Amino acid sequence: MMRRALVTAVAMAAAACGPVEYRIDETKGVPPVKGSTEVQLGGSFTCGTPITSGQYTVTTKVVTGGCEFSFDQDVEVLEASDYQDIPDLAGASNLVQRVELEVKTLTISDGAQVLDLQTRVTSATLSVNGQVVADKTTLARLPATVALRGDALTPLKAKVDARQPASVRARCVVVLPDRPAPPDKLKMDYDAQPAIIIGTGKIF
């Protein structure tokens, strides 16, 4: 009787601890979701025309009271070789439980000085797989950690669970007002470090 009670107690304690989780982050080689682009706005620039900046094309759009600038990029989070090189990813039993992003910076500047958010920037957002992870209201509180959810998480989880190369789509959008006049140069920088948490449990 006592032995049965002891076995039950041990089982309950193990269940209370929950499944073991492993964190795959920069210490395991996961690169940051990081981007930087700089565009010239002086001279003949007209809002509504695309601007080529290095490897990026910055799209622009006329919005009420200003001009919207946006650029997108795909950032590889895990390569095919990572599934052999990172022991926690070996085998197929560990599934993605969640993905966290530590948003470190989202900076809008003229190339030399950060623009005043109250007078020079109407809005600014950083999105990953369509989920806004930082905006103008959160800039003062960075760094901050955000969990990817729903449609932002699903494609990344599917790739990792299938042990396939995985990437995310990052998008930075900035709106500058017409007045005061935009600077001659606009520079947008962001840096967010993903962490993939895997374990034997399932999420739905």
C-alpha positions as CSV (number, residue, x, y, z in Angstrom):
1,M,0.0,0.0,0.0
2,M,2.8,2.4,1.0
3,R,4.7,1.5,-2.2
4,R,1.7,2.3,-4.4
5,A,1.3,5.6,-2.6
6,L,4.9,6.4,-3.2
7,V,4.7,5.5,-6.9
8,T,1.6,7.7,-7.2
9,A,3.3,10.6,-5.5
10,V,6.4,10.4,-7.7
11,A,4.2,10.3,-10.8
12,M,2.3,13.3,-9.7
13,A,5.5,15.2,-8.9
14,A,6.9,14.4,-12.4
15,A,3.6,15.6,-14.0
16,A,3.8,18.8,-12.0
17,C,7.3,19.5,-13.4
18,G,5.9,19.3,-16.9
19,P,7.9,18.4,-20.1
20,V,11.6,19.3,-20.3
21,E,12.2,22.3,-22.6
22,Y,15.3,23.3,-24.5
23,R,16.1,26.9,-25.5
24,I,17.7,27.4,-29.0
25,D,18.9,30.9,-29.2
26,E,22.0,33.0,-30.0
27,T,24.2,30.8,-27.8
28,K,23.3,27.8,-30.1
29,G,24.0,29.8,-33.3
30,V,20.5,31.3,-34.0
31,P,21.2,34.6,-35.8
32,P,19.4,37.9,-35.0
33,V,16.5,39.2,-37.1
34,K,18.4,42.3,-38.0
35,G,18.1,44.9,-40.7
36,S,19.4,48.3,-41.7
37,T,18.7,50.5,-44.7
38,E,19.5,54.1,-45.6
39,V,17.8,56.1,-48.3
40,Q,18.3,59.6,-49.7
41,L,15.2,61.8,-49.6
42,G,16.7,65.1,-50.9
43,G,16.7,66.4,-54.4
44,S,14.2,64.9,-56.8
45,F,12.6,62.3,-54.4
46,T,8.8,62.0,-54.8
47,C,6.8,60.0,-52.3
48,G,5.1,57.0,-54.1
49,T,8.2,55.9,-56.0
50,P,10.4,53.0,-54.9
51,I,14.0,53.6,-53.7
52,T,16.8,51.2,-54.2
53,S,19.1,51.0,-51.2
54,G,21.8,48.3,-51.5
55,Q,20.2,44.9,-51.5
56,Y,16.8,46.4,-50.5
57,T,14.1,48.2,-52.3
58,V,12.3,50.6,-50.0
59,T,8.7,51.2,-51.1
60,T,7.1,54.5,-50.4
61,K,3.4,55.5,-50.3
62,V,1.6,58.8,-49.8
63,V,-0.5,58.7,-46.7
64,T,-2.6,61.4,-45.0
65,G,-0.2,64.1,-43.8
66,G,3.0,62.3,-44.8
67,C,4.9,59.6,-46.5
68,E,5.2,55.9,-45.6
69,F,8.5,54.0,-46.0
70,S,8.8,50.2,-45.8
71,F,11.3,47.5,-46.4
72,D,11.0,43.7,-46.1
73,Q,13.6,41.0,-45.8
74,D,13.6,37.2,-45.2
75,V,16.0,36.2,-42.4
76,E,17.1,32.6,-42.0
77,V,16.7,31.4,-38.5
78,L,17.8,27.7,-38.9
79,E,19.8,26.1,-41.6
80,A,19.6,22.5,-42.7
81,S,22.9,21.8,-41.0
82,D,21.7,23.1,-37.6
83,Y,19.6,20.0,-37.1
84,Q,22.8,18.0,-37.0
85,D,25.0,20.5,-35.3
86,I,22.6,21.5,-32.4
87,P,22.1,18.4,-30.2
88,D,18.7,19.6,-28.9
89,L,17.4,19.6,-32.4
90,A,18.6,16.0,-33.2
91,G,15.8,13.5,-33.6
92,A,12.1,14.2,-34.1
93,S,10.7,14.0,-30.6
94,N,11.2,17.7,-29.6
95,L,8.5,20.0,-31.0
96,V,8.3,23.7,-31.0
97,Q,6.5,25.0,-27.9
98,R,6.9,28.7,-28.5
99,V,9.1,31.2,-30.2
100,E,10.2,34.4,-28.4
101,L,11.7,37.5,-29.8
102,E,13.9,39.9,-27.7
103,V,13.4,43.2,-29.6
104,K,16.6,45.1,-28.8
105,T,16.4,48.1,-31.1
106,L,14.1,49.9,-33.6
107,T,15.8,53.2,-34.6
108,I,14.8,55.9,-37.0
109,S,17.5,58.5,-37.8
110,D,18.8,60.9,-40.4
111,G,22.0,58.9,-40.5
112,A,23.7,60.9,-37.8
113,Q,21.0,61.7,-35.2
114,V,17.9,59.8,-34.0
115,L,14.8,61.6,-35.2
116,D,12.5,63.1,-32.5
117,L,9.6,60.7,-32.2
118,Q,7.1,63.4,-31.2
119,T,7.7,65.8,-34.1
120,R,9.6,63.9,-36.8
121,V,8.0,60.4,-36.8
122,T,4.3,59.8,-37.2
123,S,4.5,56.0,-36.7
124,A,7.0,53.2,-36.8
125,T,6.5,49.4,-36.6
126,L,8.5,46.3,-36.8
127,S,6.6,43.1,-37.8
128,V,7.8,39.5,-38.0
129,N,5.7,37.1,-40.1
130,G,2.9,39.8,-40.0
131,Q,2.9,40.2,-36.2
132,V,3.8,43.6,-34.9
133,V,6.6,43.1,-32.3
134,A,7.5,46.8,-31.7
135,D,6.0,50.2,-32.5
136,K,6.5,53.8,-31.7
137,T,4.8,53.5,-28.3
138,T,7.2,50.7,-27.2
139,L,10.5,52.2,-28.3
140,A,11.2,53.7,-24.9
141,R,10.8,50.3,-23.2
142,L,13.2,48.3,-25.4
143,P,14.6,45.7,-25.0
144,A,11.4,43.8,-24.7
145,T,10.5,40.1,-25.2
146,V,7.5,39.2,-27.4
147,A,6.1,35.7,-28.2
148,L,5.1,34.9,-31.7
149,R,1.5,33.7,-31.9
150,G,-1.1,32.4,-34.4
151,D,-0.3,32.9,-38.0
152,A,3.1,34.4,-37.2
153,L,4.2,31.2,-35.3
154,T,2.5,28.5,-37.5
155,P,4.9,28.5,-40.5
156,L,8.0,28.7,-38.4
157,K,6.8,25.9,-36.1
158,A,5.9,23.7,-39.1
159,K,9.4,24.1,-40.6
160,V,11.2,23.4,-37.3
161,D,9.0,20.4,-36.4
162,A,9.7,19.0,-39.9
163,R,13.5,19.7,-39.4
164,Q,13.6,21.9,-42.5
165,P,15.4,25.2,-43.0
166,A,13.3,28.0,-41.3
167,S,13.1,31.7,-41.9
168,V,11.0,34.6,-40.9
169,R,9.7,37.7,-42.9
170,A,10.7,40.9,-41.2
171,R,9.1,44.2,-42.2
172,C,9.9,47.7,-41.0
173,V,7.4,50.5,-41.7
174,V,8.0,54.2,-40.9
175,V,5.7,57.2,-41.6
176,L,7.2,60.7,-41.7
177,P,5.1,63.8,-41.6
178,D,5.1,66.4,-44.4
179,R,5.8,69.1,-41.8
180,P,8.5,69.5,-40.6
181,A,10.0,68.5,-43.9
182,P,11.6,65.0,-43.9
183,P,15.4,64.9,-43.5
184,D,17.6,64.5,-46.6
185,K,18.5,61.0,-45.4
186,L,16.4,58.4,-43.7
187,K,18.0,55.4,-41.9
188,M,16.0,52.6,-40.4
189,D,17.6,50.0,-38.1
190,Y,16.2,47.1,-36.1
191,D,17.6,44.1,-34.2
192,A,15.6,41.3,-32.6
193,Q,17.0,38.0,-31.3
194,P,14.7,34.9,-31.7
195,A,14.7,32.0,-29.3
196,I,13.0,28.7,-30.2
197,I,11.8,26.7,-27.3
198,I,11.3,23.1,-28.0
199,G,10.1,20.1,-25.9
200,T,8.3,16.8,-26.0
201,G,4.8,18.3,-25.4
202,K,2.4,19.5,-28.0
203,I,0.8,22.9,-28.4
204,F,-2.5,23.5,-30.2
